[in-house]
């Protein structure tokens, strides 16, 4: 949905990011595929959380990040 909207707007509006507020910081959803959801911290509460991507098993029934299961191999 975010990508579809981004493709229809001009210039600076294309820099929009899909972020969720969480008790551990702001989490940006970078992308998805059939198996995984790719996220990174946009702003993290703890500095050790700022490095790298986090991969979650895709679960279309999950309503929040806390319900997703992290995976090590994508």
Chimera marker file (.cmm) of the C-alpha trace (Angstrom):
<marker_set name="trace">
<marker id="1" x="0.000" y="0.000" z="0.000" r="1" g="1" b="0" radius="0.5"/>
<marker id="2" x="2.825" y="2.396" z="0.890" r="1" g="1" b="0" radius="0.5"/>
<marker id="3" x="4.702" y="1.635" z="-2.328" r="1" g="1" b="0" radius="0.5"/>
<marker id="4" x="1.565" y="2.129" z="-4.418" r="1" g="1" b="0" radius="0.5"/>
<marker id="5" x="0.958" y="5.529" z="-2.816" r="1" g="1" b="0" radius="0.5"/>
<marker id="6" x="4.633" y="6.522" z="-3.179" r="1" g="1" b="0" radius="0.5"/>
<marker id="7" x="4.513" y="5.827" z="-6.925" r="1" g="1" b="0" radius="0.5"/>
<marker id="8" x="1.717" y="8.363" z="-7.375" r="1" g="1" b="0" radius="0.5"/>
<marker id="9" x="3.282" y="11.400" z="-5.692" r="1" g="1" b="0" radius="0.5"/>
<marker id="10" x="5.942" y="13.830" z="-6.952" r="1" g="1" b="0" radius="0.5"/>
<marker id="11" x="9.440" y="14.692" z="-5.710" r="1" g="1" b="0" radius="0.5"/>
<marker id="12" x="10.066" y="15.027" z="-1.960" r="1" g="1" b="0" radius="0.5"/>
<marker id="13" x="6.869" y="13.170" z="-1.101" r="1" g="1" b="0" radius="0.5"/>
<marker id="14" x="8.523" y="9.949" z="-2.313" r="1" g="1" b="0" radius="0.5"/>
<marker id="15" x="10.793" y="9.952" z="0.746" r="1" g="1" b="0" radius="0.5"/>
<marker id="16" x="7.960" y="8.746" z="2.963" r="1" g="1" b="0" radius="0.5"/>
<marker id="17" x="8.783" y="5.858" z="5.322" r="1" g="1" b="0" radius="0.5"/>
<marker id="18" x="6.421" y="3.360" z="6.900" r="1" g="1" b="0" radius="0.5"/>
<marker id="19" x="7.309" y="3.446" z="10.620" r="1" g="1" b="0" radius="0.5"/>
<marker id="20" x="5.609" y="2.045" z="13.700" r="1" g="1" b="0" radius="0.5"/>
<marker id="21" x="6.027" y="3.347" z="17.229" r="1" g="1" b="0" radius="0.5"/>
<marker id="22" x="7.084" y="0.658" z="19.675" r="1" g="1" b="0" radius="0.5"/>
<marker id="23" x="8.305" y="0.734" z="23.253" r="1" g="1" b="0" radius="0.5"/>
<marker id="24" x="11.803" y="-0.097" z="21.922" r="1" g="1" b="0" radius="0.5"/>
<marker id="25" x="11.780" y="2.772" z="19.392" r="1" g="1" b="0" radius="0.5"/>
<marker id="26" x="10.458" y="3.615" z="15.946" r="1" g="1" b="0" radius="0.5"/>
<marker id="27" x="10.576" y="0.621" z="13.623" r="1" g="1" b="0" radius="0.5"/>
<marker id="28" x="10.661" y="1.115" z="9.867" r="1" g="1" b="0" radius="0.5"/>
<marker id="29" x="9.119" y="-1.592" z="7.689" r="1" g="1" b="0" radius="0.5"/>
<marker id="30" x="11.565" y="-1.744" z="4.799" r="1" g="1" b="0" radius="0.5"/>
<marker id="31" x="9.913" y="-4.494" z="2.773" r="1" g="1" b="0" radius="0.5"/>
<marker id="32" x="8.143" y="-7.834" z="2.631" r="1" g="1" b="0" radius="0.5"/>
<marker id="33" x="8.080" y="-10.955" z="0.514" r="1" g="1" b="0" radius="0.5"/>
<marker id="34" x="6.150" y="-14.227" z="0.697" r="1" g="1" b="0" radius="0.5"/>
<marker id="35" x="8.177" y="-15.502" z="3.684" r="1" g="1" b="0" radius="0.5"/>
<marker id="36" x="9.578" y="-12.516" z="5.572" r="1" g="1" b="0" radius="0.5"/>
<marker id="37" x="9.096" y="-8.969" z="6.802" r="1" g="1" b="0" radius="0.5"/>
<marker id="38" x="12.230" y="-6.801" z="6.767" r="1" g="1" b="0" radius="0.5"/>
<marker id="39" x="12.505" y="-4.052" z="9.361" r="1" g="1" b="0" radius="0.5"/>
<marker id="40" x="15.093" y="-1.758" z="10.911" r="1" g="1" b="0" radius="0.5"/>
<marker id="41" x="15.024" y="0.744" z="13.701" r="1" g="1" b="0" radius="0.5"/>
<marker id="42" x="14.461" y="4.276" z="12.500" r="1" g="1" b="0" radius="0.5"/>
<marker id="43" x="15.099" y="5.462" z="16.065" r="1" g="1" b="0" radius="0.5"/>
<marker id="44" x="16.020" y="2.971" z="18.755" r="1" g="1" b="0" radius="0.5"/>
<marker id="45" x="15.700" y="3.308" z="22.514" r="1" g="1" b="0" radius="0.5"/>
<marker id="46" x="18.967" y="1.366" z="22.957" r="1" g="1" b="0" radius="0.5"/>
<marker id="47" x="22.007" y="2.078" z="20.774" r="1" g="1" b="0" radius="0.5"/>
<marker id="48" x="22.738" y="-1.642" z="20.219" r="1" g="1" b="0" radius="0.5"/>
<marker id="49" x="19.422" y="-1.942" z="18.341" r="1" g="1" b="0" radius="0.5"/>
<marker id="50" x="20.410" y="0.575" z="15.655" r="1" g="1" b="0" radius="0.5"/>
<marker id="51" x="22.697" y="-1.695" z="13.634" r="1" g="1" b="0" radius="0.5"/>
<marker id="52" x="21.424" y="-3.807" z="10.779" r="1" g="1" b="0" radius="0.5"/>
<marker id="53" x="18.183" y="-5.282" z="9.606" r="1" g="1" b="0" radius="0.5"/>
<marker id="54" x="15.783" y="-7.479" z="11.538" r="1" g="1" b="0" radius="0.5"/>
<marker id="55" x="13.991" y="-10.303" z="9.732" r="1" g="1" b="0" radius="0.5"/>
<marker id="56" x="10.633" y="-11.647" z="10.901" r="1" g="1" b="0" radius="0.5"/>
<marker id="57" x="8.663" y="-14.614" z="9.649" r="1" g="1" b="0" radius="0.5"/>
<marker id="58" x="5.710" y="-13.212" z="7.740" r="1" g="1" b="0" radius="0.5"/>
<marker id="59" x="2.423" y="-13.757" z="9.576" r="1" g="1" b="0" radius="0.5"/>
<marker id="60" x="-0.566" y="-12.052" z="7.975" r="1" g="1" b="0" radius="0.5"/>
<marker id="61" x="-2.625" y="-12.718" z="11.127" r="1" g="1" b="0" radius="0.5"/>
<marker id="62" x="-0.223" y="-10.755" z="13.375" r="1" g="1" b="0" radius="0.5"/>
<marker id="63" x="-1.486" y="-7.348" z="14.418" r="1" g="1" b="0" radius="0.5"/>
<marker id="64" x="1.716" y="-5.982" z="15.962" r="1" g="1" b="0" radius="0.5"/>
<marker id="65" x="5.492" y="-6.414" z="15.821" r="1" g="1" b="0" radius="0.5"/>
<marker id="66" x="5.491" y="-8.262" z="19.154" r="1" g="1" b="0" radius="0.5"/>
<marker id="67" x="3.471" y="-11.060" z="17.531" r="1" g="1" b="0" radius="0.5"/>
<marker id="68" x="6.069" y="-11.699" z="14.809" r="1" g="1" b="0" radius="0.5"/>
<marker id="69" x="8.737" y="-14.400" z="15.129" r="1" g="1" b="0" radius="0.5"/>
<marker id="70" x="12.316" y="-13.321" z="14.325" r="1" g="1" b="0" radius="0.5"/>
<marker id="71" x="14.247" y="-15.516" z="11.885" r="1" g="1" b="0" radius="0.5"/>
<marker id="72" x="17.972" y="-15.830" z="11.268" r="1" g="1" b="0" radius="0.5"/>
<marker id="73" x="17.915" y="-17.100" z="7.684" r="1" g="1" b="0" radius="0.5"/>
<marker id="74" x="15.841" y="-15.459" z="4.979" r="1" g="1" b="0" radius="0.5"/>
<link id1="1" id2="2" r="1" g="1" b="0" radius="0.2"/>
<link id1="2" id2="3" r="1" g="1" b="0" radius="0.2"/>
<link id1="3" id2="4" r="1" g="1" b="0" radius="0.2"/>
<link id1="4" id2="5" r="1" g="1" b="0" radius="0.2"/>
<link id1="5" id2="6" r="1" g="1" b="0" radius="0.2"/>
<link id1="6" id2="7" r="1" g="1" b="0" radius="0.2"/>
<link id1="7" id2="8" r="1" g="1" b="0" radius="0.2"/>
<link id1="8" id2="9" r="1" g="1" b="0" radius="0.2"/>
<link id1="9" id2="10" r="1" g="1" b="0" radius="0.2"/>
<link id1="10" id2="11" r="1" g="1" b="0" radius="0.2"/>
<link id1="11" id2="12" r="1" g="1" b="0" radius="0.2"/>
<link id1="12" id2="13" r="1" g="1" b="0" radius="0.2"/>
<link id1="13" id2="14" r="1" g="1" b="0" radius="0.2"/>
<link id1="14" id2="15" r="1" g="1" b="0" radius="0.2"/>
<link id1="15" id2="16" r="1" g="1" b="0" radius="0.2"/>
<link id1="16" id2="17" r="1" g="1" b="0" radius="0.2"/>
<link id1="17" id2="18" r="1" g="1" b="0" radius="0.2"/>
<link id1="18" id2="19" r="1" g="1" b="0" radius="0.2"/>
<link id1="19" id2="20" r="1" g="1" b="0" radius="0.2"/>
<link id1="20" id2="21" r="1" g="1" b="0" radius="0.2"/>
<link id1="21" id2="22" r="1" g="1" b="0" radius="0.2"/>
<link id1="22" id2="23" r="1" g="1" b="0" radius="0.2"/>
<link id1="23" id2="24" r="1" g="1" b="0" radius="0.2"/>
<link id1="24" id2="25" r="1" g="1" b="0" radius="0.2"/>
<link id1="25" id2="26" r="1" g="1" b="0" radius="0.2"/>
<link id1="26" id2="27" r="1" g="1" b="0" radius="0.2"/>
<link id1="27" id2="28" r="1" g="1" b="0" radius="0.2"/>
<link id1="28" id2="29" r="1" g="1" b="0" radius="0.2"/>
<link id1="29" id2="30" r="1" g="1" b="0" radius="0.2"/>
<link id1="30" id2="31" r="1" g="1" b="0" radius="0.2"/>
<link id1="31" id2="32" r="1" g="1" b="0" radius="0.2"/>
<link id1="32" id2="33" r="1" g="1" b="0" radius="0.2"/>
<link id1="33" id2="34" r="1" g="1" b="0" radius="0.2"/>
<link id1="34" id2="35" r="1" g="1" b="0" radius="0.2"/>
<link id1="35" id2="36" r="1" g="1" b="0" radius="0.2"/>
<link id1="36" id2="37" r="1" g="1" b="0" radius="0.2"/>
<link id1="37" id2="38" r="1" g="1" b="0" radius="0.2"/>
<link id1="38" id2="39" r="1" g="1" b="0" radius="0.2"/>
<link id1="39" id2="40" r="1" g="1" b="0" radius="0.2"/>
<link id1="40" id2="41" r="1" g="1" b="0" radius="0.2"/>
<link id1="41" id2="42" r="1" g="1" b="0" radius="0.2"/>
<link id1="42" id2="43" r="1" g="1" b="0" radius="0.2"/>
<link id1="43" id2="44" r="1" g="1" b="0" radius="0.2"/>
<link id1="44" id2="45" r="1" g="1" b="0" radius="0.2"/>
<link id1="45" id2="46" r="1" g="1" b="0" radius="0.2"/>
<link id1="46" id2="47" r="1" g="1" b="0" radius="0.2"/>
<link id1="47" id2="48" r="1" g="1" b="0" radius="0.2"/>
<link id1="48" id2="49" r="1" g="1" b="0" radius="0.2"/>
<link id1="49" id2="50" r="1" g="1" b="0" radius="0.2"/>
<link id1="50" id2="51" r="1" g="1" b="0" radius="0.2"/>
<link id1="51" id2="52" r="1" g="1" b="0" radius="0.2"/>
<link id1="52" id2="53" r="1" g="1" b="0" radius="0.2"/>
<link id1="53" id2="54" r="1" g="1" b="0" radius="0.2"/>
<link id1="54" id2="55" r="1" g="1" b="0" radius="0.2"/>
<link id1="55" id2="56" r="1" g="1" b="0" radius="0.2"/>
<link id1="56" id2="57" r="1" g="1" b="0" radius="0.2"/>
<link id1="57" id2="58" r="1" g="1" b="0" radius="0.2"/>
<link id1="58" id2="59" r="1" g="1" b="0" radius="0.2"/>
<link id1="59" id2="60" r="1" g="1" b="0" radius="0.2"/>
<link id1="60" id2="61" r="1" g="1" b="0" radius="0.2"/>
<link id1="61" id2="62" r="1" g="1" b="0" radius="0.2"/>
<link id1="62" id2="63" r="1" g="1" b="0" radius="0.2"/>
<link id1="63" id2="64" r="1" g="1" b="0" radius="0.2"/>
<link id1="64" id2="65" r="1" g="1" b="0" radius="0.2"/>
<link id1="65" id2="66" r="1" g="1" b="0" radius="0.2"/>
<link id1="66" id2="67" r="1" g="1" b="0" radius="0.2"/>
<link id1="67" id2="68" r="1" g="1" b="0" radius="0.2"/>
<link id1="68" id2="69" r="1" g="1" b="0" radius="0.2"/>
<link id1="69" id2="70" r="1" g="1" b="0" radius="0.2"/>
<link id1="70" id2="71" r="1" g="1" b="0" radius="0.2"/>
<link id1="71" id2="72" r="1" g="1" b="0" radius="0.2"/>
<link id1="72" id2="73" r="1" g="1" b="0" radius="0.2"/>
<link id1="73" id2="74" r="1" g="1" b="0" radius="0.2"/>
</marker_set>
